[in-house]
Amino acid sequence: MRLNLCAKTRVGYALVICLMLSGALLLGGCRDKISTRDSDTGKEAPKPDVKKGVKPVADTEAAVVETEFGNIVIELYPNLAPKTVERFKQLIKDGFYNGTTFHRINSAAGLLQGGDPLSKDDNPENDGTGSSSYPNLPHEFNDIPYERGTVGAARQGEGPGLTTQQAWDTANCQFFITLLRQDTFDGQYTVFGRVIDGVTNADVIAHAPVVPGTESPSPKIVIKSIKLVPRSNYK
């Protein structure tokens, strides 16, 4: 299913979401309505398997995202998204995220997205299109709602050459944080964590200056590092 925040009922989000996702790892694009048809086959779009009724259980380790605006601490949920959490932790151990950026920010939509290795270069046009050397992940959708502080795995949207089902399985390394309720994301993007400390720092990042007409921060908002620490360090 093609997600869309550009419907008339989301007028306040329309321009910002379309800009944010034009490079497209978070959403599939903008139409007047949510499409229920596969873009390649024209057939009724399949519905993903969604893990339901499972209470999140925190991992023994939390992820600390260090930025110049302060830290953002993420609690991880391996019981909901084991492969996604495993990948996130492996990339942290690899030092993969160090020096990447939050390349897309939007205060009105309450979204920030980061973790693209291509964001390290000086070409903002390729931000949001990069991945790690590891293979893409299978989707691990669950019914945890996208609300303030929810952390999800960014993925491609369906389009020419990529069916709906194929698009589900394109998450790799990028992640996003929602700062406002985003009900249209529910069951469509893998929730694998939640911000348990520093969500106001994420607010500051979301409100940072951008290049006019884009969602590219100016200057860059660098992720200095992401480190794993004992979850017990936080209440």
MIKERO-229101 format. One record per residue (C-alpha): residue number from 1; residue in three letters; x, y, z. Coordinates in nm, 4 decimals, always signed. Layout:
REM MIKERO-229101
<NUM,'Ala',<X,Y,Z>>
...
END
This chain:
REM MIKERO-229101
<1,'Met',<+0.0000,+0.0000,+0.0000>>
<2,'Arg',<+0.1315,+0.3411,-0.0922>>
<3,'Leu',<+0.1324,+0.5706,+0.2080>>
<4,'Asn',<+0.0393,+0.9330,+0.1593>>
<5,'Leu',<+0.0313,+1.2347,+0.3867>>
<6,'Cys',<-0.0565,+1.4570,+0.0942>>
<7,'Ala',<-0.4303,+1.3973,+0.1114>>
<8,'Lys',<-0.6546,+1.6971,+0.1633>>
<9,'Thr',<-0.7031,+1.5980,+0.5237>>
<10,'Arg',<-0.3278,+1.6436,+0.5686>>
<11,'Val',<-0.2958,+1.9828,+0.3987>>
<12,'Gly',<-0.0577,+2.1085,+0.6637>>
<13,'Tyr',<+0.1811,+1.8264,+0.5868>>
<14,'Ala',<+0.1454,+1.8093,+0.2100>>
<15,'Leu',<+0.4395,+2.0081,+0.0772>>
<16,'Val',<+0.6812,+1.9107,+0.3510>>
<17,'Ile',<+0.6170,+1.5386,+0.3209>>
<18,'Cys',<+0.6394,+1.5376,-0.0581>>
<19,'Leu',<+0.9733,+1.7180,-0.0397>>
<20,'Met',<+1.0993,+1.5003,+0.2386>>
<21,'Leu',<+1.0341,+1.1792,+0.0595>>
<22,'Ser',<+1.1281,+1.2694,-0.2965>>
<23,'Gly',<+1.4537,+1.0771,-0.2558>>
<24,'Ala',<+1.2399,+0.8199,-0.0866>>
<25,'Leu',<+1.3397,+0.5920,+0.1829>>
<26,'Leu',<+1.0611,+0.6874,+0.4180>>
<27,'Leu',<+0.7481,+0.6953,+0.2051>>
<28,'Gly',<+0.6497,+0.5963,-0.1444>>
<29,'Gly',<+0.5179,+0.9257,-0.2792>>
<30,'Cys',<+0.2181,+1.1552,-0.2947>>
<31,'Arg',<-0.1259,+1.1112,-0.4407>>
<32,'Asp',<-0.4698,+1.2437,-0.3569>>
<33,'Lys',<-0.5648,+0.9126,-0.1971>>
<34,'Ile',<-0.3934,+0.6156,-0.0432>>
<35,'Ser',<-0.3447,+0.3682,-0.3256>>
<36,'Thr',<-0.4648,+0.0132,-0.2724>>
<37,'Arg',<-0.3190,-0.1136,-0.5990>>
<38,'Asp',<+0.0290,-0.2362,-0.6756>>
<39,'Ser',<+0.2036,+0.0162,-0.9008>>
<40,'Asp',<+0.3565,-0.2514,-1.1261>>
<41,'Thr',<+0.0784,-0.5062,-1.1616>>
<42,'Gly',<-0.2310,-0.2883,-1.1213>>
<43,'Lys',<-0.3776,-0.5564,-0.8979>>
<44,'Glu',<-0.5129,-0.4987,-0.5514>>
<45,'Ala',<-0.2122,-0.4323,-0.3289>>
<46,'Pro',<-0.1383,-0.7088,-0.0780>>
<47,'Lys',<-0.1478,-0.6385,+0.2915>>
<48,'Pro',<+0.1636,-0.7018,+0.4992>>
<49,'Asp',<+0.1849,-0.9360,+0.7930>>
<50,'Val',<+0.1722,-0.7277,+1.1098>>
<51,'Lys',<+0.2739,-0.8631,+1.4481>>
<52,'Lys',<-0.0125,-0.7710,+1.6796>>
<53,'Gly',<-0.0697,-0.7631,+2.0519>>
<54,'Val',<+0.2947,-0.8043,+2.1502>>
<55,'Lys',<+0.4138,-0.5755,+2.4270>>
<56,'Pro',<+0.7573,-0.4234,+2.3615>>
<57,'Val',<+1.0365,-0.5685,+2.5745>>
<58,'Ala',<+1.3439,-0.3496,+2.6028>>
<59,'Asp',<+1.6836,-0.4822,+2.5038>>
<60,'Thr',<+1.9532,-0.4884,+2.7715>>
<61,'Glu',<+2.1334,-0.2193,+2.5716>>
<62,'Ala',<+2.0160,+0.1233,+2.4612>>
<63,'Ala',<+2.1558,+0.3341,+2.1780>>
<64,'Val',<+2.2887,+0.6824,+2.2540>>
<65,'Val',<+2.2869,+0.9136,+1.9519>>
<66,'Glu',<+2.5351,+1.1962,+2.0107>>
<67,'Thr',<+2.4814,+1.5302,+1.8355>>
<68,'Glu',<+2.5845,+1.8895,+1.8968>>
<69,'Phe',<+2.2293,+1.9494,+2.0207>>
<70,'Gly',<+2.2583,+1.6842,+2.2887>>
<71,'Asn',<+2.2030,+1.3114,+2.3102>>
<72,'Ile',<+1.9017,+1.1098,+2.1996>>
<73,'Val',<+1.8678,+0.7776,+2.3822>>
<74,'Ile',<+1.6810,+0.4980,+2.2061>>
<75,'Glu',<+1.5353,+0.1923,+2.3753>>
<76,'Leu',<+1.5426,-0.1090,+2.1407>>
<77,'Tyr',<+1.2774,-0.3803,+2.0974>>
<78,'Pro',<+1.4304,-0.7069,+1.9710>>
<79,'Asn',<+1.1152,-0.9032,+2.0551>>
<80,'Leu',<+0.9250,-0.6954,+1.7986>>
<81,'Ala',<+1.1926,-0.6542,+1.5320>>
<82,'Pro',<+1.4834,-0.8918,+1.5990>>
<83,'Lys',<+1.6553,-0.8585,+1.2622>>
<84,'Thr',<+1.6206,-0.4809,+1.2530>>
<85,'Val',<+1.7576,-0.4400,+1.6045>>
<86,'Glu',<+2.0397,-0.6823,+1.5308>>
<87,'Arg',<+2.1341,-0.4817,+1.2198>>
<88,'Phe',<+2.1151,-0.1485,+1.4032>>
<89,'Lys',<+2.3387,-0.2766,+1.6809>>
<90,'Gln',<+2.5850,-0.4303,+1.4351>>
<91,'Leu',<+2.6153,-0.1036,+1.2445>>
<92,'Ile',<+2.6697,+0.0803,+1.5719>>
<93,'Lys',<+2.9485,-0.1603,+1.6623>>
<94,'Asp',<+3.0963,-0.1108,+1.3148>>
<95,'Gly',<+3.1049,+0.2660,+1.3704>>
<96,'Phe',<+2.8886,+0.2967,+1.0602>>
<97,'Tyr',<+2.6759,+0.5855,+1.1839>>
<98,'Asn',<+2.9600,+0.8024,+1.3105>>
<99,'Gly',<+2.9751,+1.1121,+1.0921>>
<100,'Thr',<+2.6455,+1.0530,+0.9127>>
<101,'Thr',<+2.3761,+1.3159,+0.9519>>
<102,'Phe',<+2.0111,+1.3787,+1.0129>>
<103,'His',<+1.9691,+1.4669,+0.6476>>
<104,'Arg',<+1.5933,+1.5289,+0.6570>>
<105,'Ile',<+1.4138,+1.7297,+0.9219>>
<106,'Asn',<+1.0627,+1.8694,+0.9417>>
<107,'Ser',<+0.9162,+2.0422,+1.2432>>
<108,'Ala',<+0.5626,+2.0696,+1.1019>>
<109,'Ala',<+0.5434,+1.6987,+1.0270>>
<110,'Gly',<+0.7375,+1.6038,+1.3396>>
<111,'Leu',<+0.9937,+1.3912,+1.1571>>
<112,'Leu',<+1.3680,+1.3504,+1.1365>>
<113,'Gln',<+1.5564,+1.0909,+0.9348>>
<114,'Gly',<+1.9218,+0.9924,+0.9413>>
<115,'Gly',<+2.1831,+0.7225,+0.9119>>
<116,'Asp',<+2.2630,+0.7460,+0.5399>>
<117,'Pro',<+2.6370,+0.7007,+0.4693>>
<118,'Leu',<+2.6024,+0.9220,+0.1612>>
<119,'Ser',<+2.5138,+1.2124,+0.3893>>
<120,'Lys',<+2.8822,+1.2332,+0.4800>>
<121,'Asp',<+2.9649,+1.3872,+0.1421>>
<122,'Asp',<+2.8893,+1.7384,+0.0186>>
<123,'Asn',<+2.6169,+1.6376,-0.2249>>
<124,'Pro',<+2.2725,+1.6800,-0.0666>>
<125,'Glu',<+2.1086,+1.5399,-0.3799>>
<126,'Asn',<+2.2066,+1.1837,-0.2898>>
<127,'Asp',<+2.1051,+1.2037,+0.0755>>
<128,'Gly',<+1.8474,+0.9403,+0.1597>>
<129,'Thr',<+1.9529,+0.7006,-0.1156>>
<130,'Gly',<+2.2444,+0.5211,+0.0497>>
<131,'Ser',<+2.2707,+0.1907,+0.2308>>
<132,'Ser',<+2.5217,-0.0286,+0.4098>>
<133,'Ser',<+2.7156,-0.3193,+0.2618>>
<134,'Tyr',<+2.4753,-0.5582,+0.4341>>
<135,'Pro',<+2.1701,-0.6934,+0.2482>>
<136,'Asn',<+1.8302,-0.5324,+0.2879>>
<137,'Leu',<+1.6145,-0.6491,+0.5754>>
<138,'Pro',<+1.2808,-0.8313,+0.5669>>
<139,'His',<+0.9957,-0.6232,+0.7031>>
<140,'Glu',<+0.9049,-0.6769,+1.0680>>
<141,'Phe',<+0.5888,-0.4688,+1.0893>>
<142,'Asn',<+0.4061,-0.4536,+1.4205>>
<143,'Asp',<+0.1133,-0.2654,+1.5682>>
<144,'Ile',<+0.3122,-0.0269,+1.7879>>
<145,'Pro',<+0.1803,+0.3196,+1.6960>>
<146,'Tyr',<+0.3960,+0.5915,+1.5481>>
<147,'Glu',<+0.3673,+0.8597,+1.8104>>
<148,'Arg',<+0.6037,+1.0993,+1.9821>>
<149,'Gly',<+0.9430,+0.9315,+2.0190>>
<150,'Thr',<+0.8771,+0.6226,+1.8059>>
<151,'Val',<+1.1794,+0.5020,+1.6069>>
<152,'Gly',<+1.1269,+0.3273,+1.2742>>
<153,'Ala',<+1.3294,+0.1736,+0.9927>>
<154,'Ala',<+1.3238,+0.3812,+0.6746>>
<155,'Arg',<+1.2595,+0.1979,+0.3493>>
<156,'Gln',<+1.1883,+0.2636,-0.0159>>
<157,'Gly',<+0.8389,+0.3167,-0.1475>>
<158,'Glu',<+0.6946,+0.1106,-0.4293>>
<159,'Gly',<+0.7300,+0.2474,-0.7788>>
<160,'Pro',<+0.8393,+0.1523,-1.1298>>
<161,'Gly',<+1.0266,-0.1760,-1.1071>>
<162,'Leu',<+0.9485,-0.2225,-0.7387>>
<163,'Thr',<+0.6262,-0.3873,-0.6261>>
<164,'Thr',<+0.4561,-0.3199,-0.2964>>
<165,'Gln',<+0.5810,-0.6430,-0.1449>>
<166,'Gln',<+0.9346,-0.5807,-0.2660>>
<167,'Ala',<+0.9290,-0.2315,-0.1164>>
<168,'Trp',<+0.8418,-0.3718,+0.2255>>
<169,'Asp',<+1.1786,-0.5469,+0.2330>>
<170,'Thr',<+1.4092,-0.2556,+0.1505>>
<171,'Ala',<+1.5015,-0.1274,+0.4968>>
<172,'Asn',<+1.8772,-0.1344,+0.5429>>
<173,'Cys',<+2.0431,+0.1223,+0.7687>>
<174,'Gln',<+1.8476,+0.4470,+0.7776>>
<175,'Phe',<+1.6096,+0.5271,+1.0603>>
<176,'Phe',<+1.3586,+0.7943,+1.1482>>
<177,'Ile',<+1.1994,+0.9390,+1.4602>>
<178,'Thr',<+0.8439,+1.0681,+1.4795>>
<179,'Leu',<+0.7736,+1.3592,+1.7101>>
<180,'Leu',<+0.4021,+1.3787,+1.6340>>
<181,'Arg',<+0.1370,+1.1109,+1.5859>>
<182,'Gln',<+0.1627,+0.9581,+1.2374>>
<183,'Asp',<-0.1156,+0.7026,+1.2160>>
<184,'Thr',<-0.0654,+0.6360,+0.8435>>
<185,'Phe',<+0.2777,+0.4898,+0.9231>>
<186,'Asp',<+0.1303,+0.2254,+1.1540>>
<187,'Gly',<+0.1880,-0.1281,+1.0291>>
<188,'Gln',<+0.3760,-0.0003,+0.7233>>
<189,'Tyr',<+0.7236,+0.0690,+0.8628>>
<190,'Thr',<+0.9100,-0.1420,+1.1158>>
<191,'Val',<+0.9025,+0.0039,+1.4665>>
<192,'Phe',<+1.2172,-0.1076,+1.6466>>
<193,'Gly',<+1.2607,+0.1393,+1.9295>>
<194,'Arg',<+1.1523,+0.4437,+2.1242>>
<195,'Val',<+1.3265,+0.7567,+2.2487>>
<196,'Ile',<+1.3461,+0.7345,+2.6268>>
<197,'Asp',<+1.5683,+1.0360,+2.6898>>
<198,'Gly',<+1.6487,+1.3462,+2.4885>>
<199,'Val',<+1.3303,+1.3750,+2.2852>>
<200,'Thr',<+1.3447,+1.7517,+2.3372>>
<201,'Asn',<+1.6871,+1.7442,+2.1717>>
<202,'Ala',<+1.5184,+1.5778,+1.8749>>
<203,'Asp',<+1.2678,+1.8652,+1.8772>>
<204,'Val',<+1.5537,+2.1139,+1.8529>>
<205,'Ile',<+1.6996,+1.9240,+1.5592>>
<206,'Ala',<+1.3628,+1.9147,+1.3833>>
<207,'His',<+1.3391,+2.2943,+1.4144>>
<208,'Ala',<+1.6895,+2.3650,+1.2828>>
<209,'Pro',<+1.7327,+2.5890,+0.9744>>
<210,'Val',<+1.7024,+2.4238,+0.6336>>
<211,'Val',<+1.8016,+2.5097,+0.2790>>
<212,'Pro',<+1.5038,+2.7112,+0.1481>>
<213,'Gly',<+1.2478,+2.4934,-0.0242>>
<214,'Thr',<+1.3980,+2.1690,+0.1056>>
<215,'Glu',<+1.4219,+1.9610,+0.4199>>
<216,'Ser',<+1.8023,+1.9573,+0.4148>>
<217,'Pro',<+1.9476,+2.1099,+0.7325>>
<218,'Ser',<+2.1850,+2.4006,+0.6826>>
<219,'Pro',<+2.4392,+2.3634,+0.8257>>
<220,'Lys',<+2.4527,+1.9842,+0.8483>>
<221,'Ile',<+2.3382,+1.8125,+1.1668>>
<222,'Val',<+2.6057,+1.5520,+1.2240>>
<223,'Ile',<+2.5567,+1.2317,+1.4186>>
<224,'Lys',<+2.8881,+1.2365,+1.6006>>
<225,'Ser',<+2.8461,+0.8802,+1.7173>>
<226,'Ile',<+2.5975,+0.6177,+1.8233>>
<227,'Lys',<+2.7031,+0.4014,+2.1152>>
<228,'Leu',<+2.5484,+0.1083,+2.2977>>
<229,'Val',<+2.5152,+0.1444,+2.6738>>
<230,'Pro',<+2.3345,-0.0547,+2.9436>>
<231,'Arg',<+1.9599,+0.0128,+2.9335>>
<232,'Ser',<+1.9722,+0.0151,+3.3130>>
<233,'Asn',<+2.1514,+0.3503,+3.2948>>
<234,'Tyr',<+1.8123,+0.5086,+3.2291>>
<235,'Lys',<+1.4830,+0.4942,+3.4122>>
END
